[in-house]
Amino acid sequence: MNYFADYAWLPHGWAGDARIDLAAGTIATVQVDAARAQCEYLGRYVLPGMPNLHSHAFQRAMAGLAERQGSEEDSFWTWRETMYAFASRIGPDELQAIAAQLYVEMLRAGYTHVCEFHYLHHQPDGKPYADPAAMSFALIEAAREAGIGLTLLPTLYMTGGFDGRPLSERQRRFGFEVDGYLRLLQSVGKMENSTLRIGVALHSLRAVPEQALRQVLAADETKARVVHIHIAEQIGEVQDCLALRGARPVEWLLDHAPVDARWCLVHATHLTAGEVSRLAQSGAVAGLCPTTEANLGDGLFPLKTYIDAGGVLGIGSDSHISVSPVEELRWLEYGQRLVTRHRNVAVSASSASVGENLWGDASFGGARAAGVAIGAIDDASRADLIALDAAAAQLAARDQDNVVDSFIFSGNTNLVRHVMVDGAWVVRDGRHRDEERIARRYSETVTRLAR
């Protein structure tokens, strides 16, 4: 198929009269200053789709249910108990229904690929399902239904703290020993295709002992899989790591694991200047989830210092109290403005546009974290494209010099009109191809869970 855009956002910036030729879901060639003849028209402004590098799909169904104060000391840790209680009601059918609805919402917002950090493995009592991969398969099927790209990250979760305590009753369904975990990776790994990638996830340093971490990494002899880990999200986690391992979490990981461009360190909120520099130099992706981090009261990532050090970043919607790359990027910038009391923080030597820097950095880092050739309109990239609604009032009198800034900083109206994944249209004129059926099943599922 051959497509034409008035302006396409290529790796070096906007290019006019862009012809994009596809072959088997992949961008074969991109030509600029091309003729529109014999091409399907994409739109005036076409961007690469945004990868979402961190998701816990089941939590979408509890968004808004943890916003009443239980005590003046409410924190991530009290929210976690609410989350555990909610998770105990969810089986494979419920997970598929919730995830499919979430993935439709992601696509409509401009996310075209999601990294699913999946630890809801077993039955609520901790016993495996007849097929230990049943919950993983539910997520794979949900992504197929919705038409979104998926990097499934089955998660190793073994202990309840840095001291090696057993998992609590509510955590039992998350647990795997290393051998069982590696068998799960092998089982789901057989399903990989152009829109499905399998990676490794280590829940956190408190949940994965050092020896287990080494065993899992050694099992991936080709170093082909991406590796994700929650880290330094909470001050309490930093304090416990210091007390029991003699180092801060990011410091300890960089000293004891081969952290490189395959890795995504999710949150990495609480860093020293030295950790910022070392993380940037490693090539790993900082997986930032600003709306969730704000909702949980986690803290604020040192964005400007990290960007100046050449660090790679991406964004995720995590607990899905918001499902919008625009809002994640906006609050990534606004958090820095509130702290520094300056405007236009996330800029670079190559561009003074905050919007272009944020979209470009997050799409590049998200693609790296996903382990897939996405996030760019370029030869050999998967054809994941979004076309903006050039007729929207928010984009009136805008041109290629300010359209991305206006897309991100002009309010909450969704300006994504069409979405393509792997060369196939999944959203046209703002509507997903199967949204009514998926939404109806989701509503029935959530209603049943609430009884």
C-alpha positions in Angstrom: 0.0 0.0 0.0 1.1 3.6 -0.7 0.1 6.5 1.5 0.6 10.2 1.3 0.8 12.9 4.0 1.1 16.7 3.6 3.6 16.5 6.5 5.1 13.5 8.1 7.3 13.6 11.2 10.5 11.8 10.1 13.5 11.2 12.4 15.0 14.5 11.4 11.7 16.5 11.8 8.8 17.4 9.6 9.0 16.7 5.9 6.5 17.9 3.3 4.6 15.9 0.6 5.7 12.5 2.1 5.0 9.3 0.4 5.1 6.2 2.7 5.1 2.8 1.0 4.3 -0.3 3.0 5.1 -3.9 2.6 3.7 -6.6 5.0 3.0 -4.1 7.7 6.5 -2.5 7.5 7.5 0.8 6.1 9.5 0.0 2.9 10.4 3.4 1.7 9.7 7.1 2.6 10.0 9.7 -0.1 9.7 13.5 0.4 8.5 16.1 -2.0 6.6 13.3 -3.7 3.5 13.3 -5.8 0.1 12.3 -4.2 -1.0 10.3 -7.3 -2.1 6.7 -6.6 -1.6 7.1 -2.9 -4.2 6.9 -0.1 -4.3 10.1 1.8 -3.3 9.9 5.4 -3.8 13.5 6.5 -2.2 16.8 7.0 0.0 15.9 10.0 1.2 12.3 10.5 3.3 11.2 13.5 4.7 7.9 14.6 2.5 6.1 17.1 3.6 6.3 20.7 4.8 3.2 22.6 3.4 2.9 26.1 6.3 1.3 28.1 4.6 0.4 31.3 1.1 -1.0 31.9 -0.7 -3.0 34.6 -3.9 -3.6 32.6 -6.1 -4.9 35.3 -5.7 -1.7 37.3 -7.7 0.2 34.7 -10.9 -1.2 36.2 -10.1 0.2 39.7 -9.3 3.8 38.5 -11.1 6.2 40.8 -11.7 3.6 43.5 -8.8 4.6 45.8 -9.4 8.3 46.1 -11.0 8.4 49.5 -8.7 9.1 52.5 -8.3 6.1 54.8 -5.9 7.9 57.1 -3.7 11.0 57.0 -0.8 8.6 56.2 -2.3 7.4 52.9 0.5 6.5 50.5 1.6 4.1 47.8 1.6 1.3 50.5 -2.0 1.9 51.5 -3.1 2.1 47.9 -1.4 -1.2 47.3 -3.7 -2.9 49.7 -6.7 -1.6 47.8 -5.1 -2.9 44.6 -4.4 -6.3 46.1 -8.1 -6.7 47.2 -9.3 -5.7 43.7 -6.8 -8.0 41.9 -8.1 -11.0 43.9 -11.4 -11.0 42.0 -9.9 -11.1 38.5 -9.5 -14.3 36.4 -8.5 -14.8 32.8 -11.9 -13.8 31.3 -12.1 -10.7 33.4 -8.5 -9.8 32.6 -9.1 -10.1 28.9 -12.2 -8.0 29.0 -10.5 -5.2 31.0 -7.3 -5.3 29.0 -9.1 -5.2 25.6 -11.1 -2.1 26.7 -7.9 -0.4 28.0 -6.1 -1.2 24.7 -8.9 0.4 22.7 -8.6 3.5 24.8 -4.8 3.5 24.3 -5.2 3.3 20.5 -7.7 6.1 20.3 -5.3 8.3 22.3 -2.3 7.5 20.0 -0.5 4.7 21.8 0.2 1.9 19.2 2.2 -0.5 21.3 2.1 -1.4 25.0 4.6 -3.1 27.4 2.5 -5.1 29.7 4.2 -5.6 33.1 2.3 -8.8 34.1 2.4 -10.3 37.5 -1.2 -11.5 38.0 -0.2 -15.1 37.2 -2.2 -17.6 39.3 -5.5 -18.1 41.0 -6.2 -15.9 44.1 -5.1 -18.7 46.5 -1.7 -19.0 44.6 -2.5 -22.3 42.9 -1.6 -22.3 39.2 -4.4 -22.4 36.6 -4.6 -25.7 34.6 -2.4 -23.8 32.1 0.1 -21.7 34.1 0.1 -19.2 31.2 -3.6 -18.7 31.2 -3.4 -15.1 32.4 -0.6 -14.3 29.9 -2.7 -15.7 27.1 -5.7 -13.5 28.2 -3.5 -10.4 27.7 -2.2 -11.7 24.3 -5.7 -12.3 23.1 -6.9 -8.8 24.4 -4.1 -7.2 22.4 -5.1 -9.2 19.3 -8.7 -8.1 19.7 -7.9 -4.5 20.0 -5.2 -4.5 17.4 -2.4 -3.0 19.5 1.2 -4.1 19.5 2.2 -5.9 22.7 5.5 -6.5 24.5 4.4 -9.0 27.2 6.6 -8.9 30.2 5.8 -11.9 32.5 7.1 -10.8 35.8 9.2 -12.7 38.4 7.9 -12.0 41.9 9.4 -14.2 44.7 9.7 -12.4 48.0 7.9 -9.8 50.0 10.8 -7.6 50.9 14.6 -7.1 50.8 14.8 -9.3 53.9 13.5 -12.3 51.9 10.2 -12.7 53.7 7.6 -15.0 52.0 4.9 -13.5 49.9 1.8 -12.4 51.9 -1.5 -14.1 51.3 -2.5 -11.4 48.9 0.7 -11.7 47.0 0.6 -15.5 46.5 -0.9 -15.3 43.0 2.1 -13.3 41.8 4.7 -15.8 42.8 6.9 -18.0 40.7 10.1 -19.8 41.3 12.8 -19.4 38.7 12.3 -22.7 36.9 8.5 -22.1 36.6 9.1 -18.6 35.4 11.5 -19.7 32.7 9.0 -22.3 31.5 6.4 -19.5 31.3 8.7 -17.4 29.2 9.3 -20.4 26.9 5.6 -21.1 26.6 4.5 -17.6 25.6 7.7 -17.0 23.6 6.5 -19.5 20.9 3.7 -17.0 20.0 6.0 -14.1 19.0 5.1 -12.3 15.7 5.2 -8.9 14.1 3.0 -7.4 16.8 3.9 -9.6 19.8 7.3 -9.6 21.6 8.1 -11.3 24.9 10.4 -9.7 27.4 11.7 -10.3 30.9 10.4 -8.4 34.0 11.8 -8.5 37.5 9.2 -7.0 39.7 11.7 -5.1 41.9 14.9 -5.6 43.9 12.8 -6.3 47.0 10.9 -9.1 45.2 13.7 -10.8 43.3 16.8 -12.0 45.3 20.2 -11.5 43.7 20.7 -15.1 42.9 17.4 -15.4 41.1 18.1 -12.2 39.1 21.4 -13.7 37.9 19.7 -17.0 37.0 17.1 -15.3 34.9 19.6 -13.1 33.1 21.9 -16.1 32.4 19.1 -18.1 30.9 18.8 -15.5 28.1 22.1 -16.5 26.5 21.5 -14.4 23.3 20.6 -11.3 25.3 17.7 -10.9 22.9 15.0 -10.0 25.4 14.3 -6.6 26.9 14.5 -6.4 30.7 12.2 -4.3 32.8 12.2 -3.6 36.6 10.4 -1.3 39.0 13.0 0.6 41.0 13.5 3.5 43.4 9.8 4.4 43.2 9.4 5.0 46.9 11.6 6.5 49.7 10.8 3.5 51.9 12.3 1.2 49.2 15.5 3.3 49.0 15.8 3.2 52.8 15.3 -0.6 53.0 17.8 -1.2 50.2 20.4 0.9 51.9 19.8 -0.9 55.2 19.9 -4.4 53.8 22.1 -4.2 50.7 24.3 -1.3 51.7 23.5 0.8 48.5 20.6 2.7 46.9 18.5 0.6 44.5 19.7 2.1 41.2 23.3 2.2 42.5 23.1 -1.5 43.6 21.6 -2.5 40.2 24.2 -0.7 38.2 26.9 -2.3 40.3 25.5 -5.9 40.2 23.8 -6.3 36.8 24.8 -5.8 33.2 22.4 -2.8 32.7 22.5 -1.6 29.1 20.2 -0.5 26.3 18.0 -3.7 26.8 16.9 -2.5 30.2 14.0 -0.3 31.3 14.2 1.1 34.8 10.6 2.0 35.6 10.0 5.1 37.8 13.6 5.5 39.0 12.2 8.5 40.9 14.7 8.9 43.8 18.2 9.3 42.4 21.4 11.0 43.4 23.3 13.0 40.9 25.7 10.2 40.5 22.9 7.7 39.8 21.4 10.1 37.2 24.8 10.2 35.4 25.4 6.5 35.5 21.9 5.6 34.4 22.2 8.0 31.4 25.6 6.5 30.5 24.2 2.9 30.6 21.9 3.4 27.7 19.0 2.0 29.7 15.5 3.6 29.4 14.0 5.5 32.3 10.4 4.5 32.3 8.4 7.5 33.5 4.8 7.4 34.4 4.0 10.9 35.6 0.2 10.6 36.1 0.5 7.5 38.2 3.6 8.8 40.1 1.6 11.9 40.9 -1.5 9.9 41.9 0.5 7.7 44.3 2.5 10.6 45.7 5.8 9.0 44.6 7.9 12.0 43.9 9.4 13.7 40.8 12.1 12.4 38.4 15.1 14.7 37.8 14.2 15.2 34.2 16.4 18.2 33.2 19.5 16.7 34.7 18.8 13.4 33.0 18.2 14.9 29.6 21.3 17.1 29.9 23.3 13.9 30.7 22.0 12.3 27.4 19.6 9.9 29.1 17.0 7.9 27.3 13.4 8.1 28.5 9.9 6.8 27.7 6.4 7.1 29.1 3.8 4.7 30.5 0.3 4.9 31.8 1.0 2.3 34.5 -2.2 2.3 36.7 -4.2 4.0 34.0 -5.8 6.7 36.0 -5.1 8.5 32.7 -4.8 6.8 29.3 -3.2 9.6 27.2 0.3 10.1 26.0 -0.5 13.8 25.8 -1.2 14.0 29.5 1.8 12.0 30.5 4.1 14.3 28.5 2.4 17.4 29.6 2.7 16.5 33.3 6.3 15.4 32.7 7.0 19.0 31.7 4.7 20.7 34.2 6.2 18.8 37.2 9.6 20.3 36.3 8.1 23.8 35.9 6.5 23.6 39.3 9.9 22.6 40.9 12.1 25.0 39.0 9.7 27.8 38.6 10.8 28.2 35.0 9.0 27.4 31.7 10.0 25.3 28.7 12.3 22.9 30.5 12.5 19.8 28.3 14.4 21.3 25.4 17.6 20.3 23.7 20.4 21.8 21.6 18.6 20.6 18.4 15.2 21.9 19.2 13.6 24.6 21.4 10.2 22.9 21.0 9.1 21.2 24.3 6.5 19.2 22.5 8.8 17.9 19.7 11.5 17.0 22.2 9.1 15.1 24.5 7.3 13.3 21.7 10.6 12.4 20.0 12.4 11.3 23.1 9.4 9.3 24.4 8.8 7.5 21.1 12.5 6.6 20.7 12.9 5.4 24.3 9.5 3.6 24.2 10.6 1.7 21.1 13.9 0.7 22.8 12.0 -0.5 25.9 9.6 -2.5 23.8 12.4 -4.1 21.8 10.6 -3.5 18.5 11.3 -1.3 15.5 8.6 1.2 16.1 8.3 4.9 17.1 9.6 6.3 13.9 8.5 6.9 10.3 11.5 5.4 8.7 12.6 2.5 6.4 12.2 -0.9 8.1 10.0 0.4 11.0 6.7 -1.2 11.7 3.9 0.9 10.2 2.5 2.4 13.4 1.1 5.9 12.4 -1.3 8.4 13.8 -2.9 11.2 11.9 -4.0 14.3 13.7 -7.3 16.0 13.2 -6.2 19.1 11.2 -9.8 20.4 11.2 -9.9 20.6 15.0 -10.2 24.1 16.5 -7.1 23.5 18.6 -5.0 23.2 15.5 -6.4 26.2 13.6 -3.7 28.5 12.2 -1.0 26.0 13.3 1.7 24.8 11.0 4.6 22.3 11.2 6.6 24.7 13.5 4.0 24.5 16.3 1.6 21.7 15.6 3.2 19.2 18.1 3.4 21.8 20.8 -0.3 22.6 20.2 -1.2 18.9 20.2 0.3 18.4 23.6 -0.4 21.8 25.3 -3.8 22.9 24.0 -6.1 21.0 26.4 -7.8 17.7 26.8 -9.6 17.2 23.5 -8.3 14.1 21.7 -6.8 15.3 18.5 -5.9 11.9 17.1 -8.2 11.1 14.1 -6.7 7.9 12.5 -4.5 5.2 13.9 -2.6 2.5 12.1 -0.8 -0.5 13.6 1.4 -2.9 11.6 -0.1 -1.4 8.4 -3.7 -2.0 9.5 -6.2 0.7 10.4 -7.5 0.2 13.9 -9.0 3.7 14.5 -10.8 5.8 11.8 -12.3 9.2 12.4 -11.7 8.7 16.1 -13.6 5.4 16.4 -12.1 2.0 17.1 -13.1 -0.7 14.7 -14.7 -2.8 17.5 -15.2 -0.4 20.3 -18.9 -1.1 21.0 -18.6 -4.8 21.5 -15.4 -4.5 23.6 -16.9 -1.7 25.8 -20.1 -3.6 26.3 -18.2 -6.7 27.6 -16.1 -4.5 29.8 -19.1 -2.9 31.4 -20.7 -6.2 32.1 -17.4 -7.5 33.6 -16.8 -4.6 35.9 -20.5 -4.6 37.0 -20.1 -8.3 37.9 -16.8 -7.6 39.8 -18.5 -4.8 41.8 -21.2 -7.1 43.3 
